[in-house]
Amino acid sequence: METVTIVQLTDTHIRPVGERVHGMIDTYANLTHVLQQLRASGRRIDALVLSGDLTDTGCPEAYRRLRDAVDPVAAELGAQAIYVMGNHDERTAFGAELLGIDSATADPDATHDHVFEVAGVRVIALDSTTPRRHDGRLEPHQLDWLADQLREPAQHGTLLVLHHPPIRSPIAATEYLRLEQPELLEEVIAGSDVRLIICGHNHLTGAAALGGVPVWIGPALSYRIDPMAPVGRHRGLVGFGYSRIDLFGSTMVATAIEATPAEMVYDRAEQDVLEQLAALSAETR
């Protein structure tokens, strides 16, 4: 099978025109910078998964800015755009602006849980949010729905997406705001074809496992939390990135990509590098 590549963009925190996050971060500029990088790469990308906190305050205008930036690039790349709820998102505006749900008839308590097929990979998006709370939770009906979806394996396995990490955190603030009762999710995915769980929320890059299933916390596209701040301090830092998820055979590989503009160290032809490595390898045999 061909490699399947999915790009995860998380914690974009888009605001209306003229507004900045924490008064200094132009999150829309960060987003468009990364989208341009994806366009310029010339690489096949099968899906763009935006894993929550897509806007900073849930305002409809911010969702429209996000959609108007992402959808044309996704279409140009031939990639599906998959939008997932985060705790900063507002369900009615999210549904209306990104999913085409009529806000006049929408149930504000209905979770946005969906299944997508991406080149043979099943992508399941779970809404782990509770209105007006920042910690995460999956309701019993969501866990039952997920169990139903997983009864039949997908062609190339399942990628599970939710905003809140179902794992411990070394940072006090993110530990306080993680997914509640992750053991309930662990029970549902046990023995299933879930190959990787991807999340956001923590504004740092991390990895662990839930019942033997790898969990990946992607770097935020807005700003990052300092995971080694001085004792007693909680700090946010300028910097942003995203992730690429590649399926190689039966293995999903997650790679963090630094997107903060930086000075180039070198820029060489890939074939030259491969030939050099092959020559070095031959010398050592």
N, C-alpha and C positions, 0 to 999 in steps of 0.2 A: 504493500500500500504506500501511497505518497504520504509525506509528512503533512500533518495538519498543524497549522499555526494559528493560535488565538492570542490576541493582545488584550491584556487587562489594564484598564484605566480606572483608578479608584480615587475617591475623595477629591473630586474636582472642585467642589465648593464654589460653583459659579454664582456670581452676584449680578444685579442689573448694571447697565452701562454706567461707568463713572464711580462705582463702588469697589473698594478693595477689602480683602479679608484681613482682619486685625489692623486695618488702616494702612497696610503697606503691600500686601501680596496681590498682584494682578493675576488672578487665577485664570481668567479668560486668555491672557497672553500665554500662560503656561500651557493651557490646553491647545491653543492653535499652533504653538511651537512644536509640540509633540505630533500633532496631526500632520503638520508639514513634513516632519521627519519621517513619518510612516509613508507618506506619499512619495517622498524622494528616495526611499530605500529601494524601490523597485522589487520588493519581495512580495511573495504571495502571502496574503493574510486572509484567513477564512472567516474570522469574526472579531469584532471589537466588543468586549464585555466591560461595561461600566458598572462597577460593583459597589455603588452606594455613596451617599453624601454627594450627590450630583450637583445640588445647589446648596448654598449656605443657609438660606432661610426658607426654602420652599416656595419662593415667589414665582408666579407663572412666567413673568418676563425672563427670569434667569433660565427656566427650563427651555424657553423658546431660543434663547441665545445658544444654549448647549446643543439643542437639536439642530439648529441651523448651521452650526459648526461641524458637528459629527456626521450627520446623515449624508451630505454630499461627498465627504471623503470616503465613508464606508461604501457608498455606491460606486465611486471611482475605483476603489480597490476590489470591488466584488465581494465585500465582507458583510456579514450580518451585523447589525447594531443591536446589542442586547443591553437593556437598561434594568438595573436592579435597585431596589429601595435601600436607603440608609437612614440613620436616625435624624439627620438634618433635613431629610426630604419630607414632603407633605403629600399624603396619599392621593387626595383629590386632584391637586394640581399636577402631580406626577402622572396620574392616569390620564388626565385630559391632554396634557401637552406632549407626552412621550408615547402613550399607548393608544391614544384615540378614543378614550372612554368618555362618554357624555357626562360632564360634571353635574348636570341637573338631576341625573338619575343614579349617579354612582353612590355606592355604599361606603362611607368613610371608614368603616370597620373591616371591610373586605381586604384581605391581604393580596398583594400582587405576586402570585406564584405562577411560574410559566415553564414550559418545556420547549426546547429548540433542538433541531437537528442540524449539526454543522459538520458536513463532510463525513458523516457516519458516526460522529461523536455526539452523544446526547448531553446537552447542557441544560441543567435544571437550576432555575433561579428561585431562591426562597426569600421571602420578605421577613426578615428577622426583627423588624421594628415594632415598637408599641408607641402609639401617639403620645407625645409629650414626655417620653422617657429616652435616655441615651444608652441604657444597657439593652441587651438583646434577649429575645425570647421567641421560641417557636411554639405555636399553639397546638393542642392535641389534634385538631382537624388538619393542620399542615403536616404533622408527622404521619398521620394516616394517609394523606394524599401522597406524600413522598414514598411511603411504603408501597402503595399501589403502583406508582410509576416504576419502581425498581424491581417489581416482580419479574419482568421480562428484561433480559440484558439487551443493551444496545450493540450495534455492529462493532463499534470501536470503544465501547465503554462509556462511562458517565463522568462529566465534570460538574461538580456541585458548587454553586456560587451563593454566598450569603455575605452580608456586610460585617456582622459581628463574629470575630474569631471564636471557635469553640474550644480554645486552648488557654492555658495559663499565660500570664505575661510577667516579665520581670519589672515592669513599670507600674507603680502603684495606681496611677490614674487609669491606665488601660485595663489593668486587672479588675478594677472596680466596675468597668463598663463592658465587660465581655459578655458572651452568650451565657444565659442562665441554663442550668441543668444540661450541659453538653452530653451527659451520659444517655439522655433520651435520644438524641441524634445518633449517637454511637450505636445504640441498639438497632435503629432502623437501617443503618448502612452496613451493619455486620453481614458478611457473606454476599454482599451485592457487587455490582460491577463499577462502583464509584472508585475511580483511580486517583482523583485529586480533589481537594476542597480548596477553593480560593476565596479570600476575604479581603477586607480593607480595614477601615475604622481606626487602626492604631497609629497611623502616620509614621510607621517605621516598617522595615522589612524583616520578616521572621519566618521561621519554619518549625514545624513539630509534626505530631501525628495524633489522630483520634482513632483509637481502636485499630491501629496498624495502617490507617489510611492517611497518606501525607496531607498536611495542611500548609498552605502558603498564604502569608500575609503580604500583599503587594505594597510597594512604596507609594506614598501619596503623590498626587499630581499638584497639590497646592503648596504644602510646606511639610516639614518633618519634625518629629519629636526627637529630642536628644536622649538616646537610651543610656548615656553615661553622664548625665548631669551631676553636678556636685550633690552630695547628700543633703536632703531637705529642699531641693529645688526641682521645679518642673519647667522645662524650657522648650520653646519652639524655635526652629532654625530655618533659615532660607535654604531652599533646595527642593528638588522634585524629581520624580521618575515614574516609571511604569514597568510592566512585566510582559514577557512573551512566554506563552505556554506552548510547547511543541510536543506532539505525539509521535514517538518513534516506536513502531511496532506496538507493544502493549504497555510502553512506559511513557508517562507524561513528565516532561522536564520543565521546571519553572526557572526563568532567568530574569533577574532584576536589571533594569536598564537605567543608567544615570542620564537624566535629560537636562540638568542644570548646565547652562553654557560654560564651556571651559576651553582652555588653550589646548590645541592639538599637539600631541607628542610625536606621532608619525601618522602617515596616511599612505599605505603601500598597496600595490596590486595584490589581490588575494592569491593569484596563481604564483606570483613570485615567492610569497610566504610559504605556500604549500610545497613548492619545489625545494626551498631551503630546508624545510623540516624533513622532507623525504631524504635529502642528501645527508642530513645529520643523523637520521635514523639508520641509514645504510652504513655509515661510518662506524657505528657502535656495535654492529653485528659481526 
